[in-house]
Amino acid sequence: MKEWFAADPLRAVLYIIALPSTVILFIQTILLLFGVGGHDADMDVGGDNGIEGVFGHDTVGHDDPSDIGGLRLFTVRGLVAFFAVGGWSGIAALDLGASPVVSGIAAFLMGTAALILVALFFRFAVKLQQDGNLHMENAVGKSGEVYLTVPAKGGGKGKVNVVVQEQMIELDAVNASDTPLRFGERVKVTGLADGNTVIVEKA
């Protein structure tokens, strides 16, 4: 071991960085394929939710020094990719005959590229998830059917089934008219009473 370090210290350090990082990256990828540790369950380094570790979580959406230009760069998953890709890139550069300085620069640049790509991937994944969330305002103007009688004005809430964002959903509803809307009647959503309740009228 000492002879190895003495003969080529940079290569030795790169192997020590690259090998365990690659193993961790491989395990993380396998877990991700089985649905363990998705993008919303991966803590950032120095996170404040008190659970840190090799298979920690990449959180998104709160202010943090690691949030650069809207990208969460310094997450556990991102740093593992940085060390794995950077380590092997440096080794490859040495194998191609590059000097230690050039190899070190190549390792840093390639590792940084991997760090950014991981951040971009998770930002894209979060955006897809957010786009799939229900936006109540999209229900306005839609037609539906009464599932649970909607009492007349001031009589409380009922329930209606409405197709919103290409899926049938059940919504709390209130009725602005003086006539109750009964099970099976066709209705139209005319507005929002609050964040979780729609206003309906007979269609």
N, CA and C of each residue as an Amber inpcrd file, in Angstrom:
protein
   609
   0.8150000  -1.1990000   0.0000000   0.0000000   0.0000000   0.0000000
   0.8570000   1.2610000   0.0000000   1.8790000   1.2630000   0.8470000
   2.7560000   2.4310000   0.9060000   3.4830000   2.6290000  -0.4180000
   3.9010000   1.5090000  -1.0280000   4.5910000   1.6000000  -2.3050000
   3.6720000   2.1570000  -3.3870000   2.4120000   1.7730000  -3.3190000
   1.4210000   2.2550000  -4.2830000   1.2480000   3.7650000  -4.1720000
   1.1220000   4.2390000  -2.9440000   0.9860000   5.6780000  -2.7210000
   2.2390000   6.4140000  -3.1580000   3.3770000   5.8450000  -2.8370000
   4.6350000   6.5170000  -3.1690000   4.8540000   6.5730000  -4.6800000
   4.4560000   5.5100000  -5.3950000   4.6750000   5.4490000  -6.8360000
   3.7510000   6.3980000  -7.6040000   2.5010000   6.4750000  -7.1970000
   1.5200000   7.3100000  -7.9270000   0.4440000   7.7780000  -6.9550000
   0.7530000   8.7720000  -6.1220000  -0.1890000   9.1860000  -5.0750000
  -1.5310000   9.6860000  -5.5980000  -1.5200000  10.4380000  -6.7180000
  -2.7820000  10.9620000  -7.2500000  -3.7070000   9.8300000  -7.6960000
  -3.1390000   8.8390000  -8.4110000  -3.9510000   7.7060000  -8.8540000
  -4.5200000   6.9450000  -7.6600000  -3.6960000   6.7720000  -6.6280000
  -4.1560000   6.0620000  -5.4400000  -5.3240000   6.7860000  -4.7870000
  -5.1940000   8.1070000  -4.6490000  -6.2690000   8.9050000  -4.0430000
  -7.5350000   8.8190000  -4.8890000  -7.3910000   8.9040000  -6.2030000
  -8.5550000   8.8390000  -7.0910000  -9.2770000   7.5000000  -6.9900000
  -8.4840000   6.4060000  -6.8790000  -9.1180000   5.0990000  -6.7080000
  -9.8590000   5.0110000  -5.3760000  -9.2440000   5.5490000  -4.3450000
  -9.8790000   5.5150000  -3.0110000 -11.1880000   6.3080000  -3.0260000
 -11.2460000   7.3860000  -3.8190000 -12.4690000   8.1810000  -3.9380000
 -13.4820000   7.5070000  -4.8530000 -13.0130000   7.0230000  -6.0090000
 -13.9210000   6.5220000  -7.0400000 -14.5900000   5.2040000  -6.6720000
 -13.8360000   4.2690000  -6.1000000 -14.3900000   2.9360000  -5.8430000
 -15.5730000   2.9500000  -4.8720000 -15.4180000   3.4830000  -3.6530000
 -16.5780000   3.4800000  -2.7500000 -17.7310000   4.3370000  -3.2580000
 -17.4050000   5.4610000  -3.9330000 -18.4630000   6.3200000  -4.4700000
 -19.2700000   5.5830000  -5.5290000 -18.5850000   4.8040000  -6.3540000
 -19.2760000   4.0420000  -7.3920000 -20.1830000   2.9820000  -6.7870000
 -19.7000000   2.3120000  -5.7440000 -20.5170000   1.3010000  -5.0720000
 -21.7730000   1.9410000  -4.4840000 -21.6050000   3.0860000  -3.8260000
 -22.7520000   3.7830000  -3.2280000 -23.7240000   4.2410000  -4.3170000
 -23.1700000   4.7770000  -5.4180000 -24.0110000   5.2310000  -6.5230000
 -24.8030000   4.0690000  -7.1150000 -24.1640000   2.9220000  -7.2330000
 -24.8330000   1.7330000  -7.7590000 -25.9800000   1.3090000  -6.8430000
 -25.7220000   1.2960000  -5.5420000 -26.7600000   0.9050000  -4.5820000
 -27.9220000   1.9000000  -4.6160000 -27.5940000   3.1930000  -4.6750000
 -28.6360000   4.2160000  -4.7460000 -29.5080000   4.0190000  -5.9850000
 -28.8640000   3.7100000  -7.1070000 -29.6000000   3.5150000  -8.3560000
 -30.5260000   2.3140000  -8.2620000 -30.0370000   1.2140000  -7.6860000
 -30.8670000   0.0200000  -7.5210000 -32.0630000   0.3230000  -6.6210000
 -31.8110000   1.0300000  -5.5120000 -32.9050000   1.3870000  -4.5980000
 -33.9250000   2.2700000  -5.2940000 -33.4320000   3.2040000  -6.1250000
 -34.3280000   4.1060000  -6.8460000 -35.2150000   3.3310000  -7.8180000
 -34.6400000   2.3050000  -8.4660000 -35.4110000   1.4870000  -9.4030000
 -36.5290000   0.7330000  -8.7010000 -36.3110000   0.4260000  -7.4040000
 -37.3260000  -0.2830000  -6.6270000 -38.2130000   0.6770000  -5.8430000
 -38.0870000   1.9810000  -6.1670000 -38.9680000   2.9720000  -5.5540000
 -38.5560000   3.4270000  -4.1810000 -37.3180000   3.1680000  -3.7870000
 -36.8330000   3.5950000  -2.4720000 -35.9490000   4.8200000  -2.6420000
 -36.2570000   5.9010000  -1.9140000 -35.4090000   7.0920000  -1.9740000
 -35.5820000   7.8870000  -3.2410000 -36.8250000   8.2280000  -3.5880000
 -37.0980000   9.0320000  -4.7670000 -36.6210000  10.4610000  -4.6000000
 -36.9150000  11.3100000  -5.5860000 -36.3930000  12.6660000  -5.5930000
 -36.8860000  13.5080000  -4.4330000 -38.1040000  13.1980000  -3.9350000
 -38.6140000  13.9920000  -2.8380000 -38.2410000  13.3920000  -1.4950000
 -37.3830000  12.3690000  -1.5200000 -36.9730000  11.7250000  -0.2860000
 -35.4680000  11.6340000  -0.2000000 -34.8050000  12.6800000  -0.6420000
 -33.3510000  12.6490000  -0.6200000 -32.8200000  13.9230000   0.0080000
 -32.3580000  13.8360000   1.2330000 -31.9580000  15.0040000   1.9980000
 -30.7190000  15.6750000   1.4590000 -30.6660000  17.0000000   1.6420000
 -29.4530000  17.7120000   1.2840000 -28.4480000  17.6160000   2.4140000
 -27.1620000  17.8080000   2.0830000 -26.1160000  17.7860000   3.0900000
 -26.3330000  18.9600000   4.0280000 -26.3120000  18.6730000   5.3340000
 -26.5420000  19.7410000   6.3010000 -28.0020000  20.0830000   6.4410000
 -28.9090000  19.1880000   6.0060000 -30.3410000  19.4420000   6.0920000
 -30.7700000  19.5780000   7.5320000 -31.9800000  20.1460000   7.7160000
 -32.4190000  20.4450000   9.0700000 -33.4900000  19.4910000   9.5550000
 -33.7410000  18.3920000   8.8430000 -34.7570000  17.4730000   9.3290000
 -34.1770000  16.3150000  10.1150000 -32.8980000  16.3670000  10.3900000
 -32.3190000  15.4860000  11.3830000 -32.0700000  14.0690000  10.9640000
 -32.2090000  13.7480000   9.6900000 -31.9380000  12.3800000   9.2510000
 -30.9610000  12.4500000   8.1040000 -29.7140000  12.2250000   8.3630000
 -28.7250000  12.3010000   7.3140000 -28.0740000  10.9450000   7.1230000
 -27.5270000  10.7140000   5.9480000 -26.8620000   9.4590000   5.6940000
 -26.5420000   9.2850000   4.2360000 -25.9030000   8.1660000   3.9490000
 -25.4740000   7.8700000   2.5850000 -26.6590000   7.8320000   1.6410000
 -27.7890000   7.3190000   2.1110000 -28.9600000   7.2180000   1.2560000
 -29.9770000   8.2660000   1.6720000 -29.5130000   9.4420000   2.0410000
 -30.3520000  10.5440000   2.4970000 -31.1970000  11.1260000   1.3970000
 -31.7720000  12.3410000   1.6420000 -32.8240000  12.8620000   0.7790000
 -32.4700000  14.1990000   0.1550000 -32.8930000  14.4000000  -1.0990000
 -32.7230000  15.6490000  -1.8240000 -33.9790000  16.4730000  -1.6740000
 -34.0060000  17.4110000  -0.7830000 -35.1840000  18.2280000  -0.6220000
 -35.1060000  19.4200000  -1.5320000 -36.2720000  19.9050000  -1.9270000
 -36.3410000  21.0250000  -2.8430000 -37.3660000  22.0100000  -2.3320000
 -37.0870000  23.2950000  -2.5240000 -38.1150000  24.2730000  -2.2700000
 -37.8970000  25.1210000  -1.0400000 -36.7450000  25.0430000  -0.3400000
 -36.4890000  25.9520000   0.7570000 -35.1570000  26.6190000   0.5250000
 -35.0200000  27.8260000   1.1020000 -33.7990000  28.5840000   0.8970000
 -32.6340000  27.8980000   1.5680000 -31.5020000  27.8460000   0.8850000
 -30.3270000  27.1930000   1.4180000 -29.1370000  27.6540000   0.6040000
 -27.9460000  27.7950000   1.2270000 -26.7730000  28.2090000   0.4610000
 -26.4300000  27.2660000  -0.6790000 -26.8740000  26.0050000  -0.5960000
 -26.5700000  25.0550000  -1.6620000 -27.5030000  25.2150000  -2.8550000
 -28.5120000  26.0710000  -2.7250000 -29.4430000  26.3210000  -3.8190000
 -28.8520000  27.4140000  -4.6950000 -28.2830000  27.0300000  -5.8400000
 -27.6060000  27.9700000  -6.7200000 -28.3480000  28.0460000  -8.0350000
 -28.8810000  29.2220000  -8.3420000 -29.6130000  29.3900000  -9.5890000
 -30.8060000  28.4640000  -9.7000000 -31.4450000  28.1540000  -8.5610000
 -32.6010000  27.2670000  -8.5780000 -32.2520000  25.7940000  -8.5630000
 -30.9590000  25.4550000  -8.5150000 -30.5350000  24.0570000  -8.4960000
 -30.0320000  23.6820000  -7.1120000 -30.4950000  22.5170000  -6.6260000
 -29.9930000  21.9960000  -5.3580000 -28.7550000  21.1720000  -5.6700000
 -27.5860000  21.7910000  -5.5920000 -26.3580000  21.1300000  -6.0180000
 -25.7880000  20.1790000  -4.9770000 -25.6270000  20.6570000  -3.7460000
 -24.8670000  19.8830000  -2.7660000 -25.7680000  18.9520000  -1.9590000
 -26.3000000  17.9620000  -2.6670000 -27.0780000  16.9130000  -2.0260000
 -26.2000000  15.6750000  -1.9130000 -26.6200000  14.7310000  -1.0940000
 -25.8540000  13.4940000  -0.9340000 -25.7120000  12.7840000  -2.2690000
 -26.8190000  12.6640000  -2.9950000 -26.7900000  11.9680000  -4.2810000
 -25.8900000  12.6940000  -5.2740000 -25.9510000  14.0230000  -5.2840000
 -25.1160000  14.8050000  -6.1860000 -23.6340000  14.6820000  -5.8660000
 -23.3010000  14.7010000  -4.5830000 -21.8940000  14.5930000  -4.1900000
 -21.3290000  13.2070000  -4.4890000 -22.1620000  12.1840000  -4.3200000
 -21.7110000  10.8280000  -4.6650000 -21.3920000  10.7540000  -6.1540000
 -22.2470000  11.3450000  -6.9840000 -21.9930000  11.3720000  -8.4310000
 -20.7320000  12.1750000  -8.7410000 -20.5350000  13.2800000  -8.0250000
 -19.3440000  14.1140000  -8.2220000 -18.0700000  13.3000000  -7.9900000
 -18.0130000  12.5840000  -6.8710000 -16.8040000  11.8280000  -6.5400000
 -16.6230000  10.6180000  -7.4500000 -17.7230000   9.9370000  -7.7910000
 -17.6090000   8.7580000  -8.6500000 -17.1460000   9.1440000 -10.0520000
 -17.8490000  10.0810000 -10.6650000 -17.5040000  10.4890000 -12.0360000
 -16.1590000  11.2090000 -12.0620000 -15.9390000  12.0840000 -11.0850000
 -14.6670000  12.7980000 -11.0410000 -13.4870000  11.8700000 -10.8330000
 -13.6510000  10.8920000  -9.9440000 -12.5610000   9.9570000  -9.6730000
 -12.1760000   9.1450000 -10.8990000 -13.1870000   8.5740000 -11.5560000
 -12.8820000   7.7620000 -12.7400000 -12.3780000   8.6090000 -13.9060000
 -12.8300000   9.8440000 -13.9990000 -12.3480000  10.7360000 -15.0610000
 -10.8740000  11.0640000 -14.8610000 -10.4850000  11.2990000 -13.6100000
  -9.0760000  11.5660000 -13.3170000  -8.1960000  10.3700000 -13.6150000
  -8.6930000   9.1820000 -13.2730000  -7.9400000   7.9610000 -13.5550000
  -7.7920000   7.7610000 -15.0630000  -8.8800000   8.0120000 -15.7960000
  -8.8280000   7.8730000 -17.2480000  -7.8300000   8.8540000 -17.8600000
  -7.8050000  10.0700000 -17.3360000  -6.8610000  11.0630000 -17.8480000
  -5.4180000  10.6290000 -17.5950000  -5.1550000  10.0650000 -16.4190000
  -3.8070000   9.5630000 -16.1220000  -3.4360000   8.4170000 -17.0580000
  -4.4090000   7.5290000 -17.3180000  -4.1520000   6.4030000 -18.2130000
  -3.8360000   6.8700000 -19.6330000  -4.3810000   8.0370000 -20.0070000
  -4.1370000   8.5770000 -21.3400000  -2.8350000   9.3690000 -21.4180000
  -2.1440000   9.4390000 -20.2790000  -0.8450000  10.1080000 -20.2650000
  -0.8670000  11.5590000 -19.8520000  -1.9890000  12.0390000 -19.3480000
  -2.0690000  13.4260000 -18.9070000  -1.2580000  13.6160000 -17.6330000
  -0.8150000  14.8300000 -17.4090000  -0.0530000  15.1490000 -16.1990000
  -0.9780000  15.1410000 -14.9880000  -0.4320000  15.0190000 -13.7810000
  -1.2780000  15.0540000 -12.5800000  -2.1370000  16.3050000 -12.4970000
  -1.5970000  17.4610000 -12.8930000  -2.3740000  18.7090000 -12.8280000
  -3.5620000  18.6450000 -13.7780000  -3.2940000  18.2440000 -15.0190000
  -4.3680000  18.1380000 -16.0090000  -5.3980000  17.0920000 -15.5780000
  -4.9250000  15.9830000 -15.0390000  -5.8300000  14.9280000 -14.5830000
  -6.7040000  15.4220000 -13.4340000  -6.1040000  16.1830000 -12.5210000
  -6.8730000  16.7440000 -11.4110000  -7.9380000  17.7140000 -11.8920000
  -7.5740000  18.5450000 -12.8840000  -8.5420000  19.4870000 -13.4430000
  -9.6740000  18.7430000 -14.1480000  -9.2990000  17.7070000 -14.9140000
 -10.3130000  16.9120000 -15.6130000 -11.2640000  16.2470000 -14.6260000
 -10.7080000  15.7230000 -13.5350000 -11.5420000  15.0810000 -12.5170000
 -12.5250000  16.0790000 -11.9210000 -12.0450000  17.2850000 -11.6200000
 -12.9120000  18.2960000 -11.0190000 -14.0090000  18.7370000 -11.9880000
 -13.6470000  18.9690000 -13.2430000 -14.6220000  19.4370000 -14.2240000
 -15.6880000  18.3890000 -14.5120000 -15.2590000  17.1370000 -14.6770000
 -16.2200000  16.0810000 -14.9640000 -17.1100000  15.7940000 -13.7540000
 -16.5190000  15.8620000 -12.5570000 -17.3090000  15.6810000 -11.3410000
 -18.3400000  16.7880000 -11.1900000 -17.9370000  18.0260000 -11.4900000
 -18.8590000  19.1570000 -11.4120000 -19.9890000  19.0010000 -12.4190000
 -19.6560000  18.5250000 -13.6240000 -20.6860000  18.2880000 -14.6380000
 -21.7010000  17.2580000 -14.1460000 -21.2020000  16.1970000 -13.4980000
 -22.1060000  15.1730000 -12.9620000 -22.9960000  15.7540000 -11.8650000
 -22.4090000  16.6060000 -11.0180000 -23.1530000  17.2510000  -9.9370000
 -24.3030000  18.0770000 -10.5050000 -24.0200000  18.8440000 -11.5480000
 -25.0400000  19.6890000 -12.1620000 -26.1120000  18.8570000 -12.8560000
 -25.6910000  17.7980000 -13.5430000 -26.6580000  16.9360000 -14.2310000
 -27.6230000  16.2760000 -13.2520000 -27.1020000  15.8380000 -12.1050000
 -27.9750000  15.2350000 -11.0880000 -28.9780000  16.2720000 -10.5770000
 -28.5020000  17.5070000 -10.3250000 -29.3890000  18.5730000  -9.8560000
 -30.4670000  18.8810000 -10.8980000 -30.0660000  18.9300000 -12.1720000
 -31.0360000  19.1900000 -13.2440000 -32.0720000  18.0780000 -13.3420000
 -31.6060000  16.8400000 -13.1830000 -32.5160000  15.7010000 -13.2630000
 -33.5800000  15.7820000 -12.1750000 -33.1630000  16.0630000 -10.9380000
 -34.1320000  16.0890000  -9.8490000 -35.0480000  17.3100000  -9.9250000
 -34.5320000  18.4370000 -10.4610000 -35.4070000  19.5920000 -10.6480000
 -36.4800000  19.2680000 -11.6870000 -36.0770000  18.5650000 -12.7460000
 -37.0340000  18.1530000 -13.7790000 -38.0700000  17.1930000 -13.1940000
 -37.6050000  16.2560000 -12.3630000 -38.5260000  15.2820000 -11.7610000
 -39.5210000  15.9710000 -10.8410000 -39.0460000  16.9540000 -10.0560000
 -39.9300000  17.6970000  -9.1590000 -40.9510000  18.4880000  -9.9660000
 -40.5180000  19.0890000 -11.0750000 -41.4290000  19.8600000 -11.9190000
 -42.5200000  18.9590000 -12.4810000 -42.1570000  17.7480000 -12.8960000
 -43.1530000  16.8130000 -13.3990000 -44.1810000  16.4720000 -12.3150000
 -43.6800000  16.2820000 -11.0970000 -44.5820000  15.9590000  -9.9970000
 -45.5190000  17.1280000  -9.7110000 -44.9610000  18.3490000  -9.7110000
 -45.7830000  19.5250000  -9.4420000 -46.8290000  19.7240000 -10.5310000
 -46.4480000  19.4650000 -11.7890000 -47.3820000  19.6130000 -12.8950000
 -48.5250000  18.6220000 -12.7830000 -48.2610000  17.4770000 -12.0980000
 -49.2980000  16.4700000 -11.9530000 -50.2210000  16.7320000 -10.7760000
 -49.8910000  17.6960000  -9.9310000 -50.7380000  18.0110000  -8.7870000
 -52.0340000  18.6550000  -9.2500000 -53.0740000  18.4850000  -8.4620000
 -54.3670000  19.0580000  -8.7960000 -54.3710000  20.5610000  -8.5280000
 -54.7810000  21.3280000  -9.5310000 -54.9630000  22.7710000  -9.3860000
 -56.4680000  23.0280000  -9.4300000 -57.0270000  23.4420000  -8.3120000
 -58.4770000  23.5770000  -8.1950000 -59.0620000  24.5420000  -9.2180000
 -58.3040000  25.5770000  -9.5860000 -58.8430000  26.5440000 -10.5450000
 -59.1540000  25.9020000 -11.8930000 -58.5200000  24.7620000 -12.1690000
 -58.7820000  24.0730000 -13.4300000 -60.1640000  23.4210000 -13.4610000
 -60.8210000  23.3530000 -12.2990000 -62.1650000  22.7690000 -12.2420000
 -63.2350000  23.7530000 -12.6940000 -62.9180000  25.0510000 -12.6150000
 -63.8990000  26.0720000 -12.9760000 -64.2610000  25.9440000 -14.4540000
 -65.5870000  25.9150000 -14.7230000 -66.0600000  25.7780000 -16.0950000
 -66.3300000  24.3330000 -16.4930000 -65.8950000  23.3830000 -15.6680000
 -66.0890000  21.9690000 -15.9810000 -67.4830000  21.5120000 -15.5610000
 -67.9870000  20.5120000 -16.2430000 -69.2720000  19.9190000 -15.8940000
 -69.0490000  18.6390000 -15.1160000 -70.0270000  18.2950000 -14.2930000
 -69.9020000  17.0900000 -13.4950000 -71.2510000  16.5740000 -13.0670000
 -71.2290000  15.7160000 -12.0670000 -72.4550000  15.0850000 -11.5960000
 -72.4650000  15.0640000 -10.0790000 -73.6370000  15.2890000  -9.5160000
 -73.7670000  15.2960000  -8.0560000 -73.6200000  13.8750000  -7.5230000
 -72.7570000  13.7400000  -6.5320000 -72.5550000  12.4400000  -5.8910000
 -73.2650000  12.4020000  -4.5400000 -73.2070000  13.5060000  -3.8240000
 -73.8770000  13.6410000  -2.5360000 -74.6170000  14.9740000  -2.5720000
 -75.9170000  14.9460000  -2.3160000 -76.7730000  16.1320000  -2.4770000
 -76.0980000  17.4030000  -1.9810000 -76.1320000  18.4250000  -2.8550000
 -75.5760000  19.7360000  -2.5030000 -76.7450000  20.5920000  -2.0270000
 -76.8230000  20.8980000  -0.7280000 -77.9750000  21.6480000  -0.1960000
 -78.1400000  23.0100000  -0.8640000 -79.3250000  23.5670000  -0.7140000
 -79.5750000  24.9080000  -1.2370000 -78.6650000  25.9060000  -0.5390000
 -78.6330000  27.1080000  -1.0610000 -77.7460000  28.1640000  -0.5680000
 -77.7730000  28.2570000   0.9570000 -76.5950000  28.1800000   1.5590000
 -76.4790000  28.3020000   3.0040000 -76.7400000  27.0160000   3.7570000
 -77.0280000  25.9210000   3.0390000 -77.3860000  24.6760000   3.7110000
 -76.2290000  23.7320000   3.9590000 -75.0340000  24.1160000   3.5590000
 -73.8760000  23.2630000   3.7840000 -73.2790000  22.7500000   2.4790000
 -72.4540000  21.7180000   2.6140000 -71.7240000  21.2000000   1.4630000
 -72.2480000  19.8380000   1.0210000 -72.0720000  19.5850000  -0.2730000
 -72.3090000  18.2700000  -0.8290000 -71.0560000  17.8310000  -1.5560000
 -71.2080000  16.8510000  -2.4270000 -70.0530000  16.3860000  -3.1880000
 -70.4460000  16.1880000  -4.6500000 -69.5020000  16.5020000  -5.5310000
 -69.7130000  16.3020000  -6.9650000 -68.5130000  15.5820000  -7.5560000
 -68.7620000  14.8620000  -8.6350000 -67.6900000  14.2250000  -9.3930000
 -67.4520000  15.0290000 -10.6620000 -66.2040000  15.4590000 -10.8540000
 -65.8540000  16.3060000 -11.9920000 -64.5590000  15.7820000 -12.6060000
 -64.4620000  15.8370000 -13.9190000 -63.2210000  15.4630000 -14.6000000
 -62.3220000  16.6990000 -14.6590000 -61.2080000  16.6420000 -13.9410000
 -60.2510000  17.7440000 -13.9090000 -58.8690000  17.1860000 -14.2330000
 -58.1750000  17.8400000 -15.1300000 -56.8400000  17.3990000 -15.5400000
 -56.8530000  15.9270000 -15.9510000 -57.8960000  15.5740000 -16.7130000
 -58.0440000  14.2470000 -17.3070000 -58.2370000  13.1290000 -16.2890000
 -58.7320000  13.4790000 -15.1090000 -59.0470000  12.4360000 -14.1380000
 -60.3180000  12.7960000 -13.3800000 -61.1200000  11.7840000 -13.1060000
 -62.3510000  11.9850000 -12.3560000 -62.0260000  12.1310000 -10.8780000
 -62.4600000  13.2530000 -10.2900000 -62.1890000  13.4840000  -8.8750000
 -63.4680000  13.8860000  -8.1610000 -63.4830000  13.6310000  -6.8770000
 -64.6190000  13.9920000  -6.0370000 -64.2770000  15.2800000  -5.2970000
 -65.1590000  16.2750000  -5.4120000 -64.8980000  17.5820000  -4.8060000
 -66.0310000  17.9770000  -3.8710000 -65.6820000  18.6630000  -2.7870000
 -66.7000000  19.2920000  -1.9530000 -67.3260000  20.4230000  -2.7530000
 -68.6190000  20.6110000  -2.5920000 -69.3030000  21.6330000  -3.3920000
 -70.3760000  22.3420000  -2.5770000 -70.5790000  23.6030000  -2.9090000
 -71.6780000  24.3920000  -2.3520000 -72.5240000  24.8960000  -3.5090000
 -73.7530000  25.2390000  -3.1720000 -74.7490000  25.5940000  -4.1750000
 -75.2070000  27.0280000  -3.9230000 -75.0980000  27.8800000  -4.9210000
 -75.4790000  29.2860000  -4.7590000 -76.9680000  29.5170000  -5.0020000
 -77.6910000  28.5110000  -5.4870000 -79.1220000  28.6900000  -5.7850000
 -79.9760000  28.3180000  -4.5790000 -81.2750000  28.5450000  -4.7090000
 -82.2080000  28.2370000  -3.6140000 -82.7860000  26.8320000  -3.7330000
 -82.3060000  26.0920000  -4.7020000 -82.8110000  24.7300000  -4.9150000
 -81.6750000  23.7300000  -4.7230000 -81.8780000  22.7080000  -3.9050000
 -80.8080000  21.7170000  -3.7220000 -80.5340000  20.9410000  -5.0050000
 -79.3160000  20.5310000  -5.1440000 -78.8970000  19.7190000  -6.2890000
 -78.7520000  18.2870000  -5.8070000 -79.5250000  17.3850000  -6.3990000
 -79.6110000  16.0280000  -5.8650000 -78.7400000  15.0410000  -6.6480000
 -78.5780000  13.8680000  -6.0490000 -77.7450000  12.8170000  -6.6170000
 -78.0670000  12.5880000  -8.1000000 -77.0360000  12.5430000  -8.9240000
 -77.1900000  12.2490000 -10.3360000 -77.4280000  13.4460000 -11.2240000
 -77.7380000  14.6020000 -10.6530000 -77.9800000  15.7860000 -11.4790000
 -76.6800000  16.2980000 -12.0790000 -76.7900000  16.7950000 -13.3230000
 -75.6320000  17.3890000 -13.9760000 -75.4430000  18.8110000 -13.4720000
 -74.1890000  19.1660000 -13.1850000 -73.8810000  20.4950000 -12.6670000
 -72.6750000  21.0760000 -13.4000000 -72.4910000  22.3740000 -13.2300000
 -71.3370000  23.0670000 -13.7880000 -70.6440000  23.8350000 -12.6740000
 -69.3310000  23.7600000 -12.6580000 -68.5510000  24.4790000 -11.6530000
 -68.4040000  25.9280000 -12.1000000 -68.8640000  26.8490000 -11.2620000
 -68.8280000  28.2730000 -11.6270000 -67.7510000  29.0640000 -10.8920000
 -67.1880000  28.4730000  -9.8530000 -66.1600000  29.1950000  -9.1080000
 -65.6410000  28.3770000  -7.9420000 -64.8010000  29.0160000  -7.1300000
 -64.2220000  28.3760000  -5.9560000 -64.7140000  29.0820000  -4.7050000
 -65.2280000  28.2940000  -3.7560000 -65.6460000  28.8680000  -2.4830000
 -64.4420000  29.0430000  -1.5700000 -63.5180000  28.0910000  -1.6480000
 -62.2450000  28.1750000  -0.9350000 -61.2750000  27.2420000  -1.6490000
 -60.1430000  26.9940000  -1.0460000 -59.1300000  26.1910000  -1.7130000
 -59.5250000  24.7580000  -1.9880000 -60.5570000  24.2480000  -1.2730000
 -60.9400000  22.8440000  -1.4210000 -62.3970000  22.6430000  -1.7950000
 -63.1410000  23.7210000  -2.0170000 -64.5750000  23.6260000  -2.2770000
 -64.9350000  24.4240000  -3.5210000 -65.7580000  23.8020000  -4.3870000
 -66.1840000  24.4930000  -5.6000000 -67.6240000  24.9720000  -5.4530000
 -67.9740000  25.9680000  -6.2550000 -69.3620000  26.4680000  -6.3230000
 -69.9610000  25.8870000  -7.5990000 -71.1600000  25.2830000  -7.4750000
 -71.7770000  24.6520000  -8.6400000 -73.1890000  25.1790000  -8.8520000
 -73.6450000  25.0030000 -10.0790000 -75.0340000  25.3120000 -10.4330000
 -75.5350000  24.2220000 -11.3600000 -76.8460000  24.1290000 -11.5120000
 -77.4200000  23.1180000 -12.3810000 -76.9790000  23.3760000 -13.8170000
 -76.5440000  22.3320000 -14.4940000 -76.0420000  22.4920000 -15.8630000
 -77.2130000  22.6280000 -16.8410000
